[in-house]
Amino acid sequence: MQTMETIEDDTVLLPALAADKIINELAVSFDRRGTVLPVADGLAEKLAGKAEHFYQVCEVFRDEISGDGNDGRDHLYAWMQAGCVALHSQLFGLTTAAVKAG
């Protein structure tokens, strides 16, 4: 089995920084609504790790992340936003409706 390169090796994207940005944006959004978003230790690393895993195993994801211009970055951010909601649902029992409602 051939070892794939990482997102960082193949693109100019830094998954850990993107994950941290997404988490911070979500926390600020919740704070503006008067709700505290619980952020688990290592959440950014978990999101970045999941992105790296999908990059290794999913050709479609790999193609989208390697897109031209800002397309790759935009796709990674959107994927991480969805992943952050999913991880919070698992870690804190939040539902999608609760996350949308803030």
Protein Blocks (a to p, Z undefined) as FASTA:
>chain_A
ZZdddfklmmmbdfklmmmmmmmmmmmmmmmnopacdddehklmmmmmmmmmmmmmmmkl
mmmmmpghjlmmmmmmmmmmmmmmmmmmmmnopafklmmnZZ
